[in-house]
Amino acid sequence: MEFVKSYWWLFFIVLLVGVLMNVYKDLKRIDHKKFMDNKPELPPHRDFNDKWDDDDDWPQKK
């Protein structure tokens, strides 16, 4: 148990390396060209800012 108490950071690094390796393998499996070819269309952006954009407080140019 003393070994675990002294070298806990080593277990953490080994765990972190294992997680990063799995993430790397999963990301390599993604085919981005196929996704870009079949990419769905985005819906129009609706933020309803056009209602208050008409009320500008800027001074009018003469």
C-alpha positions in Angstrom: 0.0 0.0 0.0 3.0 2.3 0.6 3.9 1.9 -3.1 0.5 3.1 -4.2 0.7 6.1 -1.8 4.2 7.0 -3.1 3.6 6.5 -6.9 -0.1 7.4 -7.4 0.9 9.9 -10.1 2.4 7.0 -12.1 -0.9 5.2 -12.2 -2.6 8.5 -13.2 -0.2 9.0 -16.1 -0.7 5.4 -17.3 -4.5 5.8 -17.1 -4.2 9.2 -19.0 -2.1 7.7 -21.7 -4.5 4.8 -22.2 -7.5 7.2 -22.5 -5.6 9.3 -25.0 -4.7 6.3 -27.1 -8.3 5.2 -27.2 -9.5 8.6 -28.2 -6.9 8.7 -31.0 -8.0 5.3 -32.3 -11.6 6.3 -32.3 -10.9 9.6 -34.0 -9.0 7.9 -36.7 -12.0 5.7 -37.4 -14.1 8.7 -38.4 -14.4 9.3 -42.1 -14.6 13.0 -42.4 -14.9 13.0 -46.2 -18.0 10.8 -46.1 -19.5 13.1 -43.5 -18.8 16.2 -45.5 -20.4 14.6 -48.6 -23.6 13.7 -46.7 -23.7 16.8 -44.4 -27.2 17.8 -43.5 -28.3 21.3 -44.2 -28.4 23.7 -41.3 -31.7 25.3 -40.4 -31.8 29.1 -40.7 -30.6 30.9 -37.7 -33.4 32.5 -35.7 -32.4 34.7 -32.9 -35.1 37.3 -33.2 -32.6 40.2 -33.1 -34.3 41.8 -36.1 -37.1 43.1 -33.8 -34.8 45.4 -31.8 -32.3 46.2 -34.6 -34.7 48.7 -36.1 -34.4 50.9 -33.0 -30.9 52.3 -33.4 -29.7 54.8 -30.9 -26.9 56.0 -33.2 -27.1 59.6 -34.2 -28.4 60.2 -37.7 -26.0 61.5 -40.3 -27.0 64.8 -41.8 
